[in-house]
Amino acid sequence: MYRLIFADRALKSLKSIPKRDAENIIAQLEELAEFPHLKRNVKCLQNHPRAVYRLRVGNYRVLFNKYVDFEVVEVIDVGHRKEIY
């Protein structure tokens, strides 16, 4: 199981979205940490300056990096799909 680390920006974004959506995002992140090699709703980003992967949760996107050697998932940012990129 991987550890989840949240950047300050991600925590601030999670607090600003509706509670139900935030709970759903956290549940998906916990599932990702438990099963990091599943590819469901995860896509590799190309030429993005901050993150390597994105997780799709409804209309929201979670940008994150995965460090296999340290078994860590670093959540960079969370936002609506129209605003996150």
Backbone atoms as SQL, in Angstrom:
CREATE TABLE atoms (id INTEGER PRIMARY KEY, chain TEXT, resi INTEGER, resn TEXT, atom TEXT, x REAL, y REAL, z REAL);
INSERT INTO atoms VALUES
  (1, 'A', 1, 'MET', 'N', 0.841, -1.178, 0.000),
  (2, 'A', 1, 'MET', 'CA', 0.000, 0.000, 0.000),
  (3, 'A', 1, 'MET', 'C', 0.889, 1.245, 0.000),
  (4, 'A', 2, 'TYR', 'N', 0.581, 2.161, -0.874),
  (5, 'A', 2, 'TYR', 'CA', 1.336, 3.404, -0.984),
  (6, 'A', 2, 'TYR', 'C', 0.814, 4.427, 0.023),
  (7, 'A', 3, 'ARG', 'N', 1.692, 5.355, 0.412),
  (8, 'A', 3, 'ARG', 'CA', 1.282, 6.459, 1.280),
  (9, 'A', 3, 'ARG', 'C', 0.797, 7.608, 0.414),
  (10, 'A', 4, 'LEU', 'N', -0.196, 8.323, 0.882),
  (11, 'A', 4, 'LEU', 'CA', -0.696, 9.518, 0.198),
  (12, 'A', 4, 'LEU', 'C', -0.088, 10.750, 0.845),
  (13, 'A', 5, 'ILE', 'N', 0.481, 11.622, 0.016),
  (14, 'A', 5, 'ILE', 'CA', 1.008, 12.902, 0.475),
  (15, 'A', 5, 'ILE', 'C', 0.303, 13.985, -0.321),
  (16, 'A', 6, 'PHE', 'N', -0.251, 14.966, 0.374),
  (17, 'A', 6, 'PHE', 'CA', -0.989, 16.045, -0.275),
  (18, 'A', 6, 'PHE', 'C', -0.170, 17.326, -0.256),
  (19, 'A', 7, 'ALA', 'N', -0.045, 17.959, -1.411),
  (20, 'A', 7, 'ALA', 'CA', 0.556, 19.287, -1.481),
  (21, 'A', 7, 'ALA', 'C', -0.427, 20.290, -0.888),
  (22, 'A', 8, 'ASP', 'N', 0.085, 21.425, -0.440),
  (23, 'A', 8, 'ASP', 'CA', -0.783, 22.460, 0.141),
  (24, 'A', 8, 'ASP', 'C', -1.870, 22.887, -0.834),
  (25, 'A', 9, 'ARG', 'N', -1.498, 22.986, -2.092),
  (26, 'A', 9, 'ARG', 'CA', -2.454, 23.402, -3.125),
  (27, 'A', 9, 'ARG', 'C', -3.609, 22.400, -3.244),
  (28, 'A', 10, 'ALA', 'N', -3.282, 21.108, -3.156),
  (29, 'A', 10, 'ALA', 'CA', -4.309, 20.070, -3.256),
  (30, 'A', 10, 'ALA', 'C', -5.267, 20.131, -2.068),
  (31, 'A', 11, 'LEU', 'N', -4.731, 20.337, -0.874),
  (32, 'A', 11, 'LEU', 'CA', -5.591, 20.437, 0.311),
  (33, 'A', 11, 'LEU', 'C', -6.511, 21.645, 0.226),
  (34, 'A', 12, 'LYS', 'N', -5.974, 22.755, -0.236),
  (35, 'A', 12, 'LYS', 'CA', -6.785, 23.965, -0.383),
  (36, 'A', 12, 'LYS', 'C', -7.899, 23.740, -1.404),
  (37, 'A', 13, 'SER', 'N', -7.573, 23.075, -2.503),
  (38, 'A', 13, 'SER', 'CA', -8.569, 22.797, -3.539),
  (39, 'A', 13, 'SER', 'C', -9.650, 21.852, -3.036),
  (40, 'A', 14, 'LEU', 'N', -9.254, 20.832, -2.272),
  (41, 'A', 14, 'LEU', 'CA', -10.234, 19.887, -1.728),
  (42, 'A', 14, 'LEU', 'C', -11.219, 20.579, -0.794),
  (43, 'A', 15, 'LYS', 'N', -10.746, 21.542, -0.031),
  (44, 'A', 15, 'LYS', 'CA', -11.626, 22.255, 0.898),
  (45, 'A', 15, 'LYS', 'C', -12.614, 23.161, 0.172),
  (46, 'A', 16, 'SER', 'N', -12.263, 23.571, -1.045),
  (47, 'A', 16, 'SER', 'CA', -13.117, 24.525, -1.763),
  (48, 'A', 16, 'SER', 'C', -14.207, 23.862, -2.605),
  (49, 'A', 17, 'ILE', 'N', -14.136, 22.548, -2.804),
  (50, 'A', 17, 'ILE', 'CA', -15.148, 21.878, -3.619),
  (51, 'A', 17, 'ILE', 'C', -16.235, 21.303, -2.706),
  (52, 'A', 18, 'PRO', 'N', -17.401, 20.965, -3.260),
  (53, 'A', 18, 'PRO', 'CA', -18.488, 20.414, -2.435),
  (54, 'A', 18, 'PRO', 'C', -18.055, 19.168, -1.659),
  (55, 'A', 19, 'LYS', 'N', -18.581, 19.043, -0.449),
  (56, 'A', 19, 'LYS', 'CA', -18.168, 17.984, 0.470),
  (57, 'A', 19, 'LYS', 'C', -18.356, 16.590, -0.121),
  (58, 'A', 20, 'ARG', 'N', -19.465, 16.368, -0.784),
  (59, 'A', 20, 'ARG', 'CA', -19.740, 15.044, -1.359),
  (60, 'A', 20, 'ARG', 'C', -18.701, 14.689, -2.421),
  (61, 'A', 21, 'ASP', 'N', -18.351, 15.652, -3.265),
  (62, 'A', 21, 'ASP', 'CA', -17.332, 15.414, -4.289),
  (63, 'A', 21, 'ASP', 'C', -15.965, 15.182, -3.650),
  (64, 'A', 22, 'ALA', 'N', -15.648, 15.948, -2.616),
  (65, 'A', 22, 'ALA', 'CA', -14.367, 15.790, -1.927),
  (66, 'A', 22, 'ALA', 'C', -14.258, 14.405, -1.289),
  (67, 'A', 23, 'GLU', 'N', -15.339, 13.930, -0.690),
  (68, 'A', 23, 'GLU', 'CA', -15.338, 12.591, -0.092),
  (69, 'A', 23, 'GLU', 'C', -15.144, 11.517, -1.152),
  (70, 'A', 24, 'ASN', 'N', -15.769, 11.693, -2.309),
  (71, 'A', 24, 'ASN', 'CA', -15.618, 10.747, -3.407),
  (72, 'A', 24, 'ASN', 'C', -14.172, 10.744, -3.912),
  (73, 'A', 25, 'ILE', 'N', -13.574, 11.916, -4.026),
  (74, 'A', 25, 'ILE', 'CA', -12.184, 12.023, -4.481),
  (75, 'A', 25, 'ILE', 'C', -11.250, 11.335, -3.491),
  (76, 'A', 26, 'ILE', 'N', -11.463, 11.569, -2.205),
  (77, 'A', 26, 'ILE', 'CA', -10.613, 10.943, -1.191),
  (78, 'A', 26, 'ILE', 'C', -10.763, 9.426, -1.221),
  (79, 'A', 27, 'ALA', 'N', -11.973, 8.931, -1.421),
  (80, 'A', 27, 'ALA', 'CA', -12.191, 7.484, -1.520),
  (81, 'A', 27, 'ALA', 'C', -11.439, 6.904, -2.715),
  (82, 'A', 28, 'GLN', 'N', -11.472, 7.598, -3.849),
  (83, 'A', 28, 'GLN', 'CA', -10.753, 7.130, -5.035),
  (84, 'A', 28, 'GLN', 'C', -9.241, 7.162, -4.807),
  (85, 'A', 29, 'LEU', 'N', -8.755, 8.184, -4.112),
  (86, 'A', 29, 'LEU', 'CA', -7.324, 8.266, -3.812),
  (87, 'A', 29, 'LEU', 'C', -6.889, 7.150, -2.868),
  (88, 'A', 30, 'GLU', 'N', -7.727, 6.813, -1.897),
  (89, 'A', 30, 'GLU', 'CA', -7.409, 5.706, -0.997),
  (90, 'A', 30, 'GLU', 'C', -7.359, 4.386, -1.755),
  (91, 'A', 31, 'GLU', 'N', -8.267, 4.219, -2.705),
  (92, 'A', 31, 'GLU', 'CA', -8.250, 3.013, -3.542),
  (93, 'A', 31, 'GLU', 'C', -6.988, 2.984, -4.400),
  (94, 'A', 32, 'LEU', 'N', -6.598, 4.142, -4.928),
  (95, 'A', 32, 'LEU', 'CA', -5.372, 4.235, -5.720),
  (96, 'A', 32, 'LEU', 'C', -4.153, 3.883, -4.874),
  (97, 'A', 33, 'ALA', 'N', -4.118, 4.337, -3.631),
  (98, 'A', 33, 'ALA', 'CA', -2.998, 4.036, -2.744),
  (99, 'A', 33, 'ALA', 'C', -2.941, 2.547, -2.407),
  (100, 'A', 34, 'GLU', 'N', -4.104, 1.924, -2.305),
  (101, 'A', 34, 'GLU', 'CA', -4.147, 0.501, -1.977),
  (102, 'A', 34, 'GLU', 'C', -3.797, -0.373, -3.178),
  (103, 'A', 35, 'PHE', 'N', -4.232, 0.035, -4.366),
  (104, 'A', 35, 'PHE', 'CA', -3.974, -0.715, -5.594),
  (105, 'A', 35, 'PHE', 'C', -3.340, 0.217, -6.624),
  (106, 'A', 36, 'PRO', 'N', -2.073, 0.585, -6.457),
  (107, 'A', 36, 'PRO', 'CA', -1.458, 1.617, -7.308),
  (108, 'A', 36, 'PRO', 'C', -1.229, 1.196, -8.755),
  (109, 'A', 37, 'HIS', 'N', -1.296, -0.078, -9.045),
  (110, 'A', 37, 'HIS', 'CA', -1.002, -0.528, -10.401),
  (111, 'A', 37, 'HIS', 'C', -2.246, -0.689, -11.268),
  (112, 'A', 38, 'LEU', 'N', -3.427, -0.463, -10.705),
  (113, 'A', 38, 'LEU', 'CA', -4.640, -0.480, -11.517),
  (114, 'A', 38, 'LEU', 'C', -4.689, 0.778, -12.373),
  (115, 'A', 39, 'LYS', 'N', -5.113, 0.649, -13.596),
  (116, 'A', 39, 'LYS', 'CA', -5.123, 1.775, -14.530),
  (117, 'A', 39, 'LYS', 'C', -6.497, 2.407, -14.688),
  (118, 'A', 40, 'ARG', 'N', -7.461, 2.024, -13.877),
  (119, 'A', 40, 'ARG', 'CA', -8.816, 2.538, -14.017),
  (120, 'A', 40, 'ARG', 'C', -8.862, 4.037, -13.736),
  (121, 'A', 41, 'ASN', 'N', -9.300, 4.814, -14.721),
  (122, 'A', 41, 'ASN', 'CA', -9.442, 6.266, -14.629),
  (123, 'A', 41, 'ASN', 'C', -8.132, 7.001, -14.395),
  (124, 'A', 42, 'VAL', 'N', -7.000, 6.340, -14.624),
  (125, 'A', 42, 'VAL', 'CA', -5.696, 6.984, -14.498),
  (126, 'A', 42, 'VAL', 'C', -5.089, 7.090, -15.880),
  (127, 'A', 43, 'LYS', 'N', -4.554, 8.259, -16.171),
  (128, 'A', 43, 'LYS', 'CA', -3.944, 8.486, -17.474),
  (129, 'A', 43, 'LYS', 'C', -2.615, 9.205, -17.278),
  (130, 'A', 44, 'CYS', 'N', -1.653, 8.844, -18.083),
  (131, 'A', 44, 'CYS', 'CA', -0.357, 9.505, -18.057),
  (132, 'A', 44, 'CYS', 'C', -0.464, 10.821, -18.829),
  (133, 'A', 45, 'LEU', 'N', 0.020, 11.903, -18.239),
  (134, 'A', 45, 'LEU', 'CA', -0.028, 13.212, -18.886),
  (135, 'A', 45, 'LEU', 'C', 1.248, 13.441, -19.689),
  (136, 'A', 46, 'GLN', 'N', 1.114, 14.181, -20.769),
  (137, 'A', 46, 'GLN', 'CA', 2.273, 14.520, -21.590),
  (138, 'A', 46, 'GLN', 'C', 2.538, 16.012, -21.492),
  (139, 'A', 47, 'ASN', 'N', 3.780, 16.371, -21.269),
  (140, 'A', 47, 'ASN', 'CA', 4.226, 17.767, -21.242),
  (141, 'A', 47, 'ASN', 'C', 3.517, 18.610, -20.195),
  (142, 'A', 48, 'HIS', 'N', 3.186, 18.032, -19.071),
  (143, 'A', 48, 'HIS', 'CA', 2.580, 18.815, -17.990),
  (144, 'A', 48, 'HIS', 'C', 3.694, 19.197, -17.017),
  (145, 'A', 49, 'PRO', 'N', 3.768, 20.468, -16.631),
  (146, 'A', 49, 'PRO', 'CA', 4.903, 20.917, -15.820),
  (147, 'A', 49, 'PRO', 'C', 4.911, 20.427, -14.374),
  (148, 'A', 50, 'ARG', 'N', 3.751, 20.042, -13.830),
  (149, 'A', 50, 'ARG', 'CA', 3.695, 19.717, -12.403),
  (150, 'A', 50, 'ARG', 'C', 3.457, 18.254, -12.094),
  (151, 'A', 51, 'ALA', 'N', 2.744, 17.547, -12.946),
  (152, 'A', 51, 'ALA', 'CA', 2.324, 16.194, -12.589),
  (153, 'A', 51, 'ALA', 'C', 2.555, 15.229, -13.744),
  (154, 'A', 52, 'VAL', 'N', 2.629, 13.956, -13.402),
  (155, 'A', 52, 'VAL', 'CA', 2.839, 12.914, -14.400),
  (156, 'A', 52, 'VAL', 'C', 1.532, 12.200, -14.733),
  (157, 'A', 53, 'TYR', 'N', 0.638, 12.076, -13.750),
  (158, 'A', 53, 'TYR', 'CA', -0.605, 11.336, -13.938),
  (159, 'A', 53, 'TYR', 'C', -1.809, 12.188, -13.554),
  (160, 'A', 54, 'ARG', 'N', -2.981, 11.751, -14.056),
  (161, 'A', 54, 'ARG', 'CA', -4.236, 12.346, -13.631),
  (162, 'A', 54, 'ARG', 'C', -5.223, 11.235, -13.346),
  (163, 'A', 55, 'LEU', 'N', -6.031, 11.468, -12.329),
  (164, 'A', 55, 'LEU', 'CA', -7.099, 10.554, -11.942),
  (165, 'A', 55, 'LEU', 'C', -8.412, 11.261, -12.215),
  (166, 'A', 56, 'ARG', 'N', -9.313, 10.582, -12.923),
  (167, 'A', 56, 'ARG', 'CA', -10.617, 11.161, -13.244),
  (168, 'A', 56, 'ARG', 'C', -11.631, 10.680, -12.217),
  (169, 'A', 57, 'VAL', 'N', -12.279, 11.653, -11.555),
  (170, 'A', 57, 'VAL', 'CA', -13.324, 11.353, -10.573),
  (171, 'A', 57, 'VAL', 'C', -14.502, 12.253, -10.900),
  (172, 'A', 58, 'GLY', 'N', -15.456, 11.738, -11.661),
  (173, 'A', 58, 'GLY', 'CA', -16.601, 12.543, -12.085),
  (174, 'A', 58, 'GLY', 'C', -16.141, 13.713, -12.936),
  (175, 'A', 59, 'ASN', 'N', -16.545, 14.919, -12.576),
  (176, 'A', 59, 'ASN', 'CA', -16.132, 16.116, -13.302),
  (177, 'A', 59, 'ASN', 'C', -14.842, 16.709, -12.758),
  (178, 'A', 60, 'TYR', 'N', -14.216, 16.038, -11.819),
  (179, 'A', 60, 'TYR', 'CA', -12.987, 16.539, -11.206),
  (180, 'A', 60, 'TYR', 'C', -11.789, 15.713, -11.653),
  (181, 'A', 61, 'ARG', 'N', -10.631, 16.358, -11.623),
  (182, 'A', 61, 'ARG', 'CA', -9.380, 15.702, -11.974),
  (183, 'A', 61, 'ARG', 'C', -8.398, 15.881, -10.827),
  (184, 'A', 62, 'VAL', 'N', -7.648, 14.825, -10.563),
  (185, 'A', 62, 'VAL', 'CA', -6.620, 14.859, -9.533),
  (186, 'A', 62, 'VAL', 'C', -5.283, 14.672, -10.236),
  (187, 'A', 63, 'LEU', 'N', -4.406, 15.642, -10.099),
  (188, 'A', 63, 'LEU', 'CA', -3.072, 15.551, -10.677),
  (189, 'A', 63, 'LEU', 'C', -2.136, 15.001, -9.610),
  (190, 'A', 64, 'PHE', 'N', -1.352, 13.985, -9.976),
  (191, 'A', 64, 'PHE', 'CA', -0.480, 13.373, -8.977),
  (192, 'A', 64, 'PHE', 'C', 0.768, 12.788, -9.618),
  (193, 'A', 65, 'ASN', 'N', 1.748, 12.553, -8.765),
  (194, 'A', 65, 'ASN', 'CA', 2.963, 11.844, -9.139),
  (195, 'A', 65, 'ASN', 'C', 3.020, 10.571, -8.316),
  (196, 'A', 66, 'LYS', 'N', 3.567, 9.514, -8.909),
  (197, 'A', 66, 'LYS', 'CA', 3.690, 8.235, -8.213),
  (198, 'A', 66, 'LYS', 'C', 5.168, 7.875, -8.146),
  (199, 'A', 67, 'TYR', 'N', 5.675, 7.670, -6.942),
  (200, 'A', 67, 'TYR', 'CA', 7.070, 7.309, -6.730),
  (201, 'A', 67, 'TYR', 'C', 7.118, 5.850, -6.298),
  (202, 'A', 68, 'VAL', 'N', 7.469, 4.979, -7.233),
  (203, 'A', 68, 'VAL', 'CA', 7.440, 3.536, -6.994),
  (204, 'A', 68, 'VAL', 'C', 8.487, 3.131, -5.962),
  (205, 'A', 69, 'ASP', 'N', 9.689, 3.713, -6.050),
  (206, 'A', 69, 'ASP', 'CA', 10.769, 3.337, -5.134),
  (207, 'A', 69, 'ASP', 'C', 10.418, 3.619, -3.674),
  (208, 'A', 70, 'PHE', 'N', 9.686, 4.704, -3.431),
  (209, 'A', 70, 'PHE', 'CA', 9.339, 5.099, -2.068),
  (210, 'A', 70, 'PHE', 'C', 7.916, 4.709, -1.679),
  (211, 'A', 71, 'GLU', 'N', 7.174, 4.130, -2.618),
  (212, 'A', 71, 'GLU', 'CA', 5.772, 3.743, -2.414),
  (213, 'A', 71, 'GLU', 'C', 4.947, 4.922, -1.905),
  (214, 'A', 72, 'VAL', 'N', 5.010, 6.017, -2.677),
  (215, 'A', 72, 'VAL', 'CA', 4.327, 7.254, -2.319),
  (216, 'A', 72, 'VAL', 'C', 3.536, 7.759, -3.515),
  (217, 'A', 73, 'VAL', 'N', 2.324, 8.235, -3.252),
  (218, 'A', 73, 'VAL', 'CA', 1.531, 8.965, -4.241),
  (219, 'A', 73, 'VAL', 'C', 1.431, 10.396, -3.734),
  (220, 'A', 74, 'GLU', 'N', 1.990, 11.334, -4.503),
  (221, 'A', 74, 'GLU', 'CA', 1.968, 12.746, -4.135),
  (222, 'A', 74, 'GLU', 'C', 0.869, 13.440, -4.923),
  (223, 'A', 75, 'VAL', 'N', -0.153, 13.910, -4.231),
  (224, 'A', 75, 'VAL', 'CA', -1.272, 14.607, -4.863),
  (225, 'A', 75, 'VAL', 'C', -0.876, 16.068, -5.017),
  (226, 'A', 76, 'ILE', 'N', -0.810, 16.535, -6.278),
  (227, 'A', 76, 'ILE', 'CA', -0.349, 17.886, -6.584),
  (228, 'A', 76, 'ILE', 'C', -1.498, 18.884, -6.552),
  (229, 'A', 77, 'ASP', 'N', -2.601, 18.556, -7.219),
  (230, 'A', 77, 'ASP', 'CA', -3.718, 19.493, -7.310),
  (231, 'A', 77, 'ASP', 'C', -5.007, 18.734, -7.597),
  (232, 'A', 78, 'VAL', 'N', -6.121, 19.343, -7.222),
  (233, 'A', 78, 'VAL', 'CA', -7.456, 18.809, -7.464),
  (234, 'A', 78, 'VAL', 'C', -8.290, 19.952, -8.012),
  (235, 'A', 79, 'GLY', 'N', -9.058, 19.679, -9.065),
  (236, 'A', 79, 'GLY', 'CA', -9.895, 20.744, -9.595),
  (237, 'A', 79, 'GLY', 'C', -10.893, 20.245, -10.617),
  (238, 'A', 80, 'HIS', 'N', -11.806, 21.134, -10.986),
  (239, 'A', 80, 'HIS', 'CA', -12.795, 20.825, -12.011),
  (240, 'A', 80, 'HIS', 'C', -12.084, 20.625, -13.340),
  (241, 'A', 81, 'ARG', 'N', -12.607, 19.775, -14.165),
  (242, 'A', 81, 'ARG', 'CA', -11.938, 19.428, -15.419),
  (243, 'A', 81, 'ARG', 'C', -11.741, 20.618, -16.345),
  (244, 'A', 82, 'LYS', 'N', -12.558, 21.651, -16.229),
  (245, 'A', 82, 'LYS', 'CA', -12.411, 22.833, -17.083),
  (246, 'A', 82, 'LYS', 'C', -11.283, 23.741, -16.608),
  (247, 'A', 83, 'GLU', 'N', -10.906, 23.629, -15.340),
  (248, 'A', 83, 'GLU', 'CA', -9.959, 24.575, -14.758),
  (249, 'A', 83, 'GLU', 'C', -8.600, 23.985, -14.405),
  (250, 'A', 84, 'ILE', 'N', -8.494, 22.682, -14.325),
  (251, 'A', 84, 'ILE', 'CA', -7.302, 22.063, -13.755),
  (252, 'A', 84, 'ILE', 'C', -6.087, 22.112, -14.673),
  (253, 'A', 85, 'TYR', 'N', -6.293, 22.054, -15.976),
  (254, 'A', 85, 'TYR', 'CA', -5.149, 22.002, -16.882),
  (255, 'A', 85, 'TYR', 'C', -4.718, 23.399, -17.241);
